């Protein structure tokens, strides 16, 4: 069982990932990976990490099968990037060829996605390619909302535009929010379900309950 | 034909009409030299950032291993390691160089045979069977649409590489499980919390995490992979021994500075 705590020393945007090298976890189906977004270093972080260890133990003893399913060892952020890439790059009738190289394509998406690469290759160090299609921020936001709605515990939002404010709030709260990936796929291929009118993005900032560490597993 | 590389010529390719013609050519080339013949299997690689053990293992040893697996070569066969290092990125002395050399001994331990470094070969060498050209098999150019480590799923490569590492370093291989709760009579006892500047596992929160984990039945140890033992095979052996006893691995991203390995070690976890 792997728990990737990400980088809590700087602020990342809602669609950025700071976990790095996720393809390694995803390529190791005899392991199970979890991802946590932590507030900046504090006593509360210690409690949260201890709880994560307990959650991992319960998952192991609960018994999951190996090899683990495809996609389950990616973080929500990279799961979303993958869904976005498939939706924007694939031919709708044939899907995306398994031999499509990703590097150039993902750079074209203008996602800041260092985990898609080994760390000495940072797509942000290269200028965006003007021949690429423009990014589709609306699609990205819709996928994020889908993920937030589908992945319990309800009310915990991995993706939302208010992350900056949340970050500021996290610095001050005694019992910060814990966001834990549970490996659900964002925006599964084959079309989105009808949009729910009431599915507003979560309210920014305070009042969000801290979820159980197992989430929807 | 000569293949060029950014760092200089890599190899020469010469066409021959037959094996016999090739042998004749070889004999002519080697006549009067004290060429050494290296029978058996040799695996070639071109390391560059291998002063970091994470990169050494997963940017170079892994593709070399996988290249051999893809060819169906019996994995129990020992092999020699041929390193092509035309220029060392960090020079020919100093702590980074020392780590590079230490990790080259790790490559050698994995193969179990001899170690050859191209620019240190004083006389011609004739390698009889060479696996090379796996280059980018795990690199960013190879990223596939499912976003997995090449061969990790299809060949069960990640676990096979892990097993090969444990075997090479004489550490018992963790059990292969089909379910996570299989053969867990002793429960799930041990977790590792890795010190890594990227996520600031420093006091006081590391000790709080350890105390909190204990209430959930997890014996969490804070580890610093850079401590105590100098880089090299002995250090990796000790790390594998620690990893083989752990069920839960908690770390930040990346490899972290210096020879710290952090995230990459998760791959050799049971």
Interface residues (C-beta under 8 A of the other chain):
Chain A: X1 X2 X3 X4 X5 X6 X7 X8 X9 X18 X19 X20 X21 X22 X23 X24 X25 X26 X27 X28 X29 X30 X31 X32 X33 X38 X41 X42 X43 X45 X46 X47 X48 X49 X50 X51 X52 X53 X54 X55 X56 X57 X58 X59 X60 X61 X62 X63 X64 X65 X66 X67 X70 X71 X74 X78 X82 X85 X86 X96 X97 X98 X99 X100 X101 X102 X103 X106 X115 X116 X117 X118 X119 X120 X121
Chain B: X49 X55 X58 X59 X139 X140 X141 X142 X143 X144 X145 X146 X147 X148 X149 X150 X151 X152 X153 X156 X157 X158 X159 X176 X177 X178 X179 X180 X181 X182 X184 X187 X188 X191 X193 X198 X199 X200 X202 X204 X205 X206 X207 X208 X209 X210 X211 X212 X213 X214 X215 X216 X217 X218 X220 X247 X248 X249 X250 X251 X252 X253 X254 X255 X263 X264 X266 X267 X269
